Amino acid sequence: MKSCQSITHKQKAIMYLDLSGSNQDQILALLDEAQAMIAKLPPKSVLMLTNTKDTTYNTTVSNAIKDFSSKNTPYVKASAVIGAEGLRKVLLQTVCMLTKREIHAFDTQEKAMDWLISQP
């Protein structure tokens, strides 16, 4: 099952939101789960990695992701995405513009995690 969980990469904690292959209902539930977890953490402390490979993309999901990203901005130190291709890449650019956050896209999870833990 897809989930939101804390994973460790080279002794650093990363919040990993796995939306890969999820449909609209799964995505909405996972975003709610992730929101609750992130809201309990200190401001500007979260290294966030989101896997969007093969996820459903529609207006409802797009709006939910924009809302989720806006609400989490105060908690996120750095954010990376894997699987952002096609329309998902357009959504990523929109989220970056709306939240005024830099969210970096990567081809692999390993590259994304290495970049996240290198952030000051």
Backbone bond lengths (Angstrom), bond angles and torsions (degrees), N, CA, C in turn:
res aa  C-N    CA-C-N  psi(-1)  N-CA   C-N-CA  omega(-1)  CA-C   N-CA-C  phi
1 M - - - 1.464 - - 1.526 110.18 -
2 K 1.306 116.20 140.86 1.454 121.93 177.69 1.522 108.46 -69.56
3 S 1.342 115.45 153.47 1.458 117.10 -175.42 1.520 111.89 -160.75
4 C 1.310 113.26 176.76 1.456 122.41 169.88 1.519 105.42 -117.91
5 Q 1.327 115.50 124.04 1.452 118.69 -177.42 1.521 110.85 -151.46
6 S 1.303 115.16 158.88 1.453 120.38 174.87 1.524 107.30 -87.22
7 I 1.336 115.37 127.35 1.458 120.43 175.66 1.525 107.78 -119.85
8 T 1.313 116.73 159.05 1.458 121.17 -179.78 1.521 109.24 -111.90
9 H 1.326 114.58 132.02 1.465 121.19 176.76 1.519 107.23 -132.37
10 K 1.326 115.53 113.57 1.471 121.62 -179.69 1.523 110.93 52.56
11 Q 1.304 115.11 49.58 1.471 125.19 176.78 1.530 114.81 67.01
12 K 1.325 117.64 17.05 1.468 120.07 176.65 1.516 109.23 -122.18
13 A 1.322 115.29 140.93 1.467 120.87 -179.02 1.525 110.83 -82.47
14 I 1.320 114.93 135.75 1.462 122.70 176.43 1.519 107.75 -128.85
15 M 1.319 116.61 131.89 1.460 121.02 174.29 1.523 106.85 -82.87
16 Y 1.328 116.18 116.18 1.463 121.83 -175.83 1.522 109.88 -108.85
17 L 1.323 115.15 115.88 1.459 122.02 178.32 1.521 107.53 -105.77
18 D 1.325 116.08 107.81 1.456 121.79 -176.67 1.524 109.82 -98.05
19 L 1.331 115.16 99.56 1.462 121.72 177.73 1.530 111.37 -100.70
20 S 1.307 117.68 2.41 1.466 121.70 -172.59 1.528 112.06 -55.36
21 G 1.317 114.84 131.33 1.459 121.32 177.34 1.513 115.27 68.09
22 S 1.311 117.92 11.03 1.472 121.34 -175.74 1.519 112.33 -84.51
23 N 1.336 114.71 150.24 1.463 120.39 174.23 1.525 109.28 -93.16
24 Q 1.305 116.95 178.76 1.468 121.56 -175.54 1.527 112.56 -55.09
25 D 1.321 118.64 -49.97 1.469 121.10 -177.05 1.523 111.50 -63.18
26 Q 1.320 116.92 -40.58 1.460 120.55 178.21 1.523 110.91 -64.52
27 I 1.320 116.21 -42.89 1.469 120.16 179.99 1.521 110.70 -61.87
28 L 1.319 117.16 -46.64 1.467 120.45 -179.14 1.525 111.03 -60.96
29 A 1.337 117.27 -41.10 1.467 120.93 178.75 1.527 110.98 -66.47
30 L 1.322 116.93 -42.19 1.464 120.75 179.79 1.526 111.82 -66.27
31 L 1.319 117.18 -38.47 1.464 120.04 177.36 1.524 110.80 -63.42
32 D 1.335 117.32 -39.95 1.471 120.65 176.85 1.524 110.87 -63.58
33 E 1.328 116.36 -44.26 1.466 121.41 178.67 1.529 110.29 -60.40
34 A 1.307 116.14 -47.30 1.460 121.07 -178.86 1.524 111.35 -64.32
35 Q 1.325 116.77 -41.60 1.462 121.10 179.60 1.521 110.86 -58.30
36 A 1.312 116.49 -44.10 1.470 120.70 -179.73 1.528 111.07 -63.90
37 M 1.315 117.31 -40.16 1.469 120.98 179.63 1.525 111.49 -67.94
38 I 1.314 116.68 -45.71 1.460 121.41 -175.60 1.528 111.49 -67.75
39 A 1.315 117.14 -37.08 1.463 121.23 -178.27 1.531 112.87 -63.77
40 K 1.315 117.90 -15.15 1.468 121.94 179.61 1.533 112.14 -89.27
41 L 1.320 116.82 -5.56 1.460 121.28 -174.90 1.526 111.53 -97.21
42 P 1.332 117.36 159.24 1.463 120.39 -179.72 1.537 111.98 -65.70
43 P 1.325 116.77 153.60 1.461 120.61 177.36 1.535 111.79 -58.73
44 K 1.325 114.97 144.41 1.473 123.82 177.05 1.533 113.04 52.02
45 S 1.338 116.15 37.93 1.464 120.12 -178.81 1.525 113.78 -115.57
46 V 1.321 118.06 -14.07 1.463 121.34 -170.49 1.528 111.80 -90.38
47 L 1.319 114.75 126.98 1.457 122.11 168.20 1.525 104.43 -96.87
48 M 1.319 117.14 111.52 1.462 122.57 -169.89 1.519 111.73 -108.00
49 L 1.324 116.26 126.90 1.458 121.95 175.09 1.526 108.19 -122.83
50 T 1.330 116.04 123.61 1.460 121.61 -179.62 1.526 109.61 -119.09
51 N 1.337 115.08 129.45 1.457 121.36 177.13 1.528 108.08 -102.00
52 T 1.333 116.43 113.28 1.472 121.25 -177.63 1.525 112.67 -109.93
53 K 1.318 117.44 12.80 1.463 121.08 -176.61 1.532 110.99 -58.81
54 D 1.320 115.55 126.32 1.469 123.28 175.94 1.528 114.45 58.68
55 T 1.326 116.84 32.98 1.464 119.42 177.10 1.524 110.47 -86.66
56 T 1.313 114.91 157.93 1.457 121.85 173.76 1.516 108.59 -68.82
57 Y 1.309 116.12 138.37 1.461 121.07 178.37 1.519 108.18 -128.36
58 N 1.330 115.87 119.13 1.465 121.53 174.33 1.528 107.62 -153.26
59 T 1.300 117.10 -178.34 1.465 120.90 -176.52 1.522 112.07 -61.87
60 T 1.314 117.60 -41.66 1.470 121.27 -179.57 1.523 110.60 -62.05
61 V 1.318 116.54 -47.19 1.468 121.22 179.44 1.525 109.93 -65.04
62 S 1.301 117.41 -44.46 1.451 121.79 179.18 1.525 111.39 -56.85
63 N 1.321 116.62 -48.44 1.465 120.56 179.21 1.527 111.99 -64.32
64 A 1.328 116.67 -38.81 1.462 120.53 179.54 1.530 110.92 -65.49
65 I 1.317 116.88 -40.74 1.460 120.43 179.73 1.532 110.90 -67.80
66 K 1.306 117.06 -40.38 1.470 120.36 176.76 1.524 110.39 -61.21
67 D 1.329 117.13 -45.23 1.463 121.83 179.43 1.532 110.94 -63.84
68 F 1.324 116.39 -45.66 1.461 122.39 178.48 1.538 110.37 -57.72
69 S 1.308 116.79 -47.64 1.460 121.35 -178.48 1.523 111.82 -64.22
70 S 1.321 116.59 -40.95 1.469 120.13 178.56 1.528 111.38 -63.28
71 K 1.320 116.57 -44.97 1.468 120.73 -179.09 1.525 112.03 -64.56
72 N 1.323 117.10 -31.19 1.461 120.72 -175.88 1.519 114.30 -89.56
73 T 1.301 117.69 -10.04 1.460 120.69 -177.15 1.527 113.10 -50.35
74 P 1.328 120.39 -42.74 1.474 118.87 -178.70 1.536 114.02 -64.23
75 Y 1.308 117.39 -21.92 1.463 121.33 -175.59 1.526 113.97 -95.99
76 V 1.323 116.79 -18.20 1.465 120.94 -170.45 1.521 111.75 -91.36
77 K 1.323 114.16 126.72 1.463 121.77 175.33 1.526 109.95 -85.51
78 A 1.332 116.28 -43.85 1.465 122.10 179.25 1.519 108.18 -153.98
79 S 1.330 114.85 148.71 1.460 119.79 -175.98 1.526 110.63 -137.76
80 A 1.343 114.53 138.15 1.458 121.17 178.60 1.524 108.98 -135.04
81 V 1.338 114.84 152.65 1.459 121.58 -179.48 1.523 108.67 -131.53
82 I 1.329 115.02 140.77 1.460 120.25 169.72 1.528 107.39 -119.99
83 G 1.322 115.72 147.89 1.460 120.69 179.36 1.516 114.73 86.96
84 A 1.326 117.67 12.03 1.469 120.88 -179.31 1.523 109.39 -85.25
85 E 1.319 115.30 91.70 1.467 121.24 179.64 1.514 108.85 -128.46
86 G 1.312 116.40 154.08 1.462 120.87 177.06 1.516 112.21 60.52
87 L 1.333 116.55 -127.79 1.465 121.22 -178.96 1.522 112.41 -64.41
88 R 1.337 117.35 -30.47 1.461 119.65 178.03 1.527 110.72 -65.64
89 K 1.325 117.61 -30.60 1.465 121.08 177.24 1.530 110.01 -70.04
90 V 1.318 116.91 -38.37 1.467 121.18 176.40 1.527 109.57 -63.12
91 L 1.333 116.68 -43.20 1.467 120.44 177.72 1.527 109.97 -61.35
92 L 1.318 118.22 -42.30 1.460 121.71 178.90 1.531 110.60 -59.23
93 Q 1.317 117.21 -45.02 1.463 120.72 178.87 1.534 110.84 -62.28
94 T 1.321 116.74 -39.20 1.467 120.97 178.59 1.519 110.86 -65.30
95 V 1.333 116.67 -44.84 1.463 120.86 178.84 1.524 110.34 -60.78
96 C 1.318 117.32 -43.17 1.473 120.81 178.02 1.522 111.27 -59.22
97 M 1.316 115.72 -43.31 1.463 120.35 -179.38 1.534 110.91 -66.40
98 L 1.317 117.50 -44.65 1.464 121.23 -177.35 1.520 113.18 -69.09
99 T 1.330 117.09 -39.41 1.463 121.08 -176.46 1.524 112.92 -91.28
100 K 1.345 115.76 -10.50 1.465 121.62 -176.47 1.531 110.74 58.23
101 R 1.344 114.43 34.18 1.461 121.57 177.04 1.515 109.57 -109.89
102 E 1.315 114.88 150.55 1.455 120.44 171.48 1.521 107.25 -92.80
103 I 1.309 116.18 114.18 1.458 121.45 176.52 1.520 105.63 -117.81
104 H 1.308 115.45 116.29 1.462 120.53 -173.74 1.519 111.08 -93.03
105 A 1.325 115.93 135.91 1.460 122.49 177.99 1.528 109.77 -97.09
106 F 1.327 115.23 139.38 1.464 121.33 -179.68 1.522 109.95 -133.25
107 D 1.342 114.31 156.73 1.465 120.92 178.55 1.520 112.37 -79.50
108 T 1.344 116.31 -30.73 1.462 119.67 -176.66 1.523 110.84 -130.35
109 Q 1.319 114.77 155.45 1.462 120.91 177.94 1.525 110.50 -65.54
110 E 1.309 117.25 -39.44 1.463 121.31 -179.74 1.533 111.56 -59.81
111 K 1.326 117.23 -46.81 1.469 121.23 178.76 1.525 110.56 -62.88
112 A 1.320 116.54 -41.39 1.470 120.50 179.82 1.528 111.00 -63.33
113 M 1.324 116.72 -44.79 1.464 119.93 -179.42 1.523 111.13 -66.43
114 D 1.329 117.37 -41.04 1.462 119.77 177.99 1.525 110.83 -60.87
115 W 1.331 116.95 -41.01 1.457 120.16 179.10 1.534 110.17 -66.52
116 L 1.317 117.00 -44.32 1.469 120.10 -178.96 1.522 112.05 -57.84
117 I 1.306 117.08 -47.13 1.470 118.67 -175.91 1.526 112.44 -73.38
118 S 1.325 117.36 -12.64 1.462 120.51 177.93 1.525 112.64 -85.68
119 Q 1.325 116.98 -5.94 1.463 120.15 -177.46 1.524 110.93 -74.84
120 P 1.334 116.38 133.32 1.484 119.98 -177.82 1.514 112.42 -69.36
